[in-house]
Amino acid sequence: MVTWVFLAAAAVAVVFACLAVVVRNPILNVLSLVIVFFAMAAIFALLGMDFLAAIQVIVYSGAILVLFLFVVMLLNIPRLGRLGSGRPFQALLGSLLAAFLGGLLLAAAALLPAGLGAVLPGAAAGGTAVPIGRALISSHLFVFEFITLLLAAAIVGAVYLGERELQ
Amino acid sequence: MTAELVPIPFTWVLALSAVLFAIGTLGVMLRRNAIAIFLSLEVMLNSANLAFAAFAYRFGAVHVAAAAALDGQIFIFFVIAVAAAEATVGLALFIALYRLRETIDVDRFNILRW
């Protein structure tokens, strides 16, 4: 049962990722990506990472992709050109590079000794939010504070870029 | 409490991450619209997240490395936070560029080229 759910979520993720790259309507691209991220949230949940599944839906699909959608609608983007149109040589090189990288990673995955995983020990009782939250404010405190600094800097930068006319 | 086994080989998750990474690379290489490139970049970032998840899932099964499994999930959390910051600044940049040139076709922006 769990295996079939995983396979279905993986198939949905791959198909809609292809659509997100190939389709020429930018709004449909963003909406297909929303479905990809929901499928990935399902996979996170299957692997016992309930906190990450929630974060994936709330932050990625809910905040980041809605921001993308706002910008796509704000900028009145015309229909995209056909994938790799106009530059056949560079399109060929890019496709070869993508196939090479994908093949390399697949080969690496195939060479690793296969094994089952497990949900985090002790996480089954209360979810992973508690251990992750504890680790964030104890062993990973510096990185956590650094992320808050990064987000503040990103807000300031976005306001600055959005307000000012570039010369 | 013993770890609950989930009957999915972790290499499957890794293979899915590889396929998504290739699709994202294809989009970054072949698209010319900056927003479409950025969307493909998000696919690549998420495939990296999936690889983190695969290894965290695998090392959760090895009892000694339970802390490593938690570290993998915390890394995904940080990647999502950085992706949020990156999307904010990148999209603000695209809006500023659109005001300048009325387009966000990356082929039209060569002012940094010598």
Contacts between the chains, C-beta under 8 A, distances in Angstrom:
chain1	res1	chain2	res2	distance
A	2	B	6	6.0
A	2	B	7	5.8
A	2	B	8	6.5
A	3	B	7	5.7
A	3	B	8	6.1
A	6	B	8	5.1
A	6	B	12	7.1
A	10	B	12	7.5
A	10	B	16	4.8
A	13	B	16	6.7
A	13	B	20	6.6
A	14	B	16	7.2
A	14	B	19	5.6
A	14	B	20	6.9
A	14	B	23	7.3
A	17	B	20	5.5
A	17	B	23	4.7
A	17	B	24	7.4
A	17	B	43	5.4
A	18	B	23	6.0
A	20	B	27	7.5
A	20	B	39	6.1
A	20	B	40	7.6
A	20	B	43	6.6
A	21	B	23	5.7
A	21	B	24	7.5
A	21	B	26	6.0
A	21	B	27	3.8
A	21	B	30	8.0
A	21	B	31	7.5
A	21	B	36	7.9
A	21	B	39	8.0
A	21	B	40	5.8
A	21	B	43	7.3
A	26	B	33	7.1
A	26	B	35	6.1
A	26	B	36	6.6
A	29	B	36	6.2
A	29	B	39	5.5
A	30	B	39	6.6
A	33	B	39	5.8
A	33	B	42	6.5
A	33	B	43	7.0
A	36	B	20	7.9
A	36	B	43	6.9
A	36	B	46	7.3
A	37	B	46	6.8
A	40	B	46	6.0
A	40	B	49	7.5
A	40	B	50	6.5
A	43	B	13	6.9
A	43	B	16	7.6
A	43	B	50	7.1
A	43	B	53	7.4
A	44	B	53	6.1
A	46	B	6	6.7
A	46	B	8	6.9
A	47	B	6	6.5
A	47	B	8	7.4
A	47	B	13	7.2
A	47	B	53	5.9
A	47	B	56	7.9
A	47	B	57	4.6
A	48	B	4	7.2
A	48	B	6	6.6
A	48	B	57	7.3
A	48	B	60	7.4
A	49	B	53	6.3
A	49	B	56	7.4
A	49	B	57	7.8
A	49	B	73	5.7
A	49	B	76	7.8
A	51	B	73	7.2
A	51	B	77	8.0
A	52	B	53	7.1
A	52	B	73	5.8
A	52	B	76	5.5
A	52	B	77	7.1
A	55	B	77	6.6
A	55	B	80	6.0
A	56	B	80	7.4
A	59	B	80	5.5
A	59	B	84	6.3
A	60	B	46	7.6
A	60	B	80	6.4
A	60	B	83	7.5
A	63	B	84	6.7
A	64	B	42	7.4
A	64	B	83	6.6
A	64	B	84	5.7
A	64	B	87	4.9
A	67	B	87	5.9
A	67	B	88	7.1
A	67	B	91	6.0
A	68	B	35	7.0
A	68	B	38	7.5
A	68	B	39	6.7
A	68	B	87	7.1
A	68	B	91	7.0
A	71	B	35	6.6
A	71	B	91	4.7
A	71	B	94	6.4
A	71	B	95	6.6
A	72	B	35	6.0
A	74	B	95	7.0
A	75	B	35	7.6
A	75	B	94	7.1
A	75	B	95	7.0
A	75	B	98	5.1
A	75	B	104	6.6
A	77	B	33	6.6
A	77	B	35	6.4
A	77	B	104	7.1
A	80	B	31	7.0
A	80	B	33	5.3
A	80	B	36	5.8
A	81	B	32	6.3
A	81	B	33	7.7
A	83	B	26	7.9
A	83	B	30	4.8
A	83	B	31	7.1
A	84	B	29	7.9
A	84	B	30	4.0
A	90	B	29	7.8
A	91	B	29	7.8
A	91	B	30	5.6
A	93	B	29	7.7
A	94	B	25	7.8
A	94	B	26	6.9
A	94	B	29	2.8
A	94	B	30	5.2
A	95	B	26	6.4
A	95	B	29	7.3
A	95	B	30	7.2
A	97	B	25	6.5
A	97	B	29	6.2
A	98	B	22	4.9
A	98	B	23	7.6
A	98	B	25	4.0
A	98	B	26	4.1
A	98	B	29	6.2
A	99	B	22	6.6
A	101	B	21	6.5
A	101	B	22	5.9
A	101	B	25	5.5
A	102	B	18	5.5
A	102	B	19	6.3
A	102	B	21	6.3
A	102	B	22	2.6
A	102	B	23	7.9
A	102	B	25	7.3
A	103	B	22	7.8
A	105	B	14	7.6
A	105	B	17	7.3
A	105	B	18	3.4
A	105	B	21	6.1
A	105	B	22	7.5
A	106	B	15	5.8
A	106	B	18	4.6
A	106	B	19	7.4
A	108	B	14	7.7
A	108	B	18	7.7
A	109	B	11	4.9
A	109	B	14	3.9
A	109	B	15	4.7
A	109	B	18	5.9
A	110	B	11	7.1
A	110	B	15	7.6
A	112	B	11	5.7
A	112	B	14	7.1
A	114	B	9	4.6
A	114	B	10	7.5
A	114	B	11	4.8
A	115	B	9	6.8
A	115	B	10	6.3
A	115	B	11	8.0
A	115	B	58	6.3
A	115	B	61	6.9
A	116	B	5	5.7
A	116	B	6	6.9
A	116	B	7	6.5
A	116	B	8	7.1
A	116	B	9	6.2
A	116	B	10	7.2
A	116	B	61	6.2
A	117	B	6	6.3
A	117	B	8	7.2
A	117	B	10	4.7
A	117	B	54	7.6
A	117	B	57	3.5
A	117	B	58	4.5
A	117	B	59	7.8
A	117	B	60	5.8
A	117	B	61	4.9
A	118	B	3	3.8
A	118	B	4	6.3
A	118	B	5	5.4
A	118	B	6	6.6
A	118	B	57	7.2
A	118	B	60	4.7
A	118	B	61	3.9
A	119	B	3	6.4
A	119	B	4	5.2
A	119	B	6	6.5
A	119	B	57	7.8
A	119	B	60	6.2
A	120	B	3	7.5
A	120	B	60	5.0
A	120	B	66	6.6
A	120	B	69	5.3
A	120	B	70	6.4
A	120	B	73	7.6
A	121	B	1	6.8
A	121	B	2	7.4
A	121	B	3	4.6
A	121	B	60	6.9
A	121	B	63	6.7
A	121	B	66	5.2
A	122	B	1	5.8
A	124	B	1	6.7
A	124	B	4	5.3
A	125	B	1	6.5
A	128	B	70	7.9
A	128	B	73	6.3
A	131	B	70	5.7
A	132	B	70	6.8
A	132	B	73	5.9
A	132	B	74	6.1
A	132	B	77	6.7
A	135	B	70	5.8
A	135	B	71	7.9
A	135	B	74	5.8
A	136	B	74	6.7
A	136	B	77	7.6
A	140	B	74	5.8
A	143	B	78	6.4
A	147	B	78	6.2
A	147	B	81	4.8
A	147	B	82	7.4
A	150	B	81	7.3
A	150	B	82	6.8
A	150	B	85	5.2
A	151	B	81	6.7
A	151	B	84	7.1
A	151	B	85	5.5
A	153	B	85	7.6
A	154	B	84	7.7
A	154	B	85	3.7
A	154	B	86	7.7
A	154	B	88	4.7
A	154	B	89	5.3
A	155	B	88	6.9
A	157	B	88	7.7
A	157	B	89	5.0
A	157	B	92	6.9
A	158	B	88	4.6
A	158	B	89	5.7
A	158	B	91	7.7
A	158	B	92	3.9
A	159	B	92	7.8
A	161	B	89	7.2
A	161	B	92	4.0
A	161	B	93	5.7
A	161	B	95	7.3
A	161	B	96	4.8
A	162	B	92	4.8
A	162	B	95	5.8
A	162	B	96	6.8
A	164	B	96	7.5
A	165	B	99	6.7
A	166	B	96	5.2
A	166	B	97	7.6
A	166	B	99	7.0
A	166	B	100	5.2
